[in-house]
Every structure is written in structure tokens, then in C-alpha cells.
Amino acid sequence: SSLFNTLRSIPFFKNYMPAKTYQLWNQNVRYRKYSQIRKKLIKKLFLAKRAFCSTLMELNRQCYDLRSTPLLTYSTKHPYSIDDFITEANKVRTESFKVFESIVDKIQALLEKVCEDVTSRVRASEDGLPPGGLEEAATATSHKSQKSKSMQQM
């Protein structure tokens, strides 16, 4: 009994149960906060939406291609005459214009595809189908039918 009292007087053993309870409570509170923030991000984060993610990545790539398109090329090895510089600049400008037009057309096609995808998802959700539309509804029903079968029927 005196050994027990001696051990209980040491701060580690004296505060063990309250410290353990506090640590458990603190971990629980931190996890709840983390879960709430994760749910908010899932609801609001634009890049996390399945309909937009791949398209936004492709748009980013197209914008990078747009930024990396040269608008003026020159060499410091030899001097240009004014006429040579103007003809070279015009040649690069026409090539850049063609590249810009093709990239803008690709971006426009991507945006139209996203608009169609989003409108089809909205129509599907209004009709009571899963978010993926008819394709996901068909796969979901086939998975349900497979799950309901016994092992002998499979």
C-alpha cells in the first residue's frame, strides 16, 4: 500500500488517467475538425468535381502551350537589317496566329464538352438517375444483379 502511494505521488502516474483522457478527447476533436473541413472541400472545391477535373487539367495544358508559343524569334549571333527583322517577325507572327487559333478552338471544344456533360448530369439527376447518367445507371444495375446472385449462379 505504501509502495502504491509512493508511485501515485510521481507526476507521471498521478496524472496518467487525466492525461490519457485529455489526449483521447483532443484527438477526437482534431479528427472532427478535419472531417468537417474535408467535407466542405469536397462540396466546394471546383477541381475535385469529377465533371471538371480532367477538362481543367487539359485546359491548363492548352494554356501552357499558348504561353510557350514564341511570338518573336531572333538570334544574337548576327545583326539583322530592319527589313530582315520585319519579314522574320511577320513570319513568326503568322505561325503564332495559326497556333493560337488552333489552341483557342481546342479550348472552345473542351468547354462545350464540359457544358454538355454538366447539363446531361443535371438532367439525369432531375430524372432520378445516378450522377453519371444512363451509363452509370446501367452499370449500377448490372453490379446489383451480380451482387444479388449466389456463388453457384455466377
Summary of the structure (lengths in Angstrom):
residues: 154
radius of gyration: 31.9
end to end distance: 67.1
largest distance: 104.5
contacts: 313
relative contact order: 0.05
helix: 79%
strand: 0%
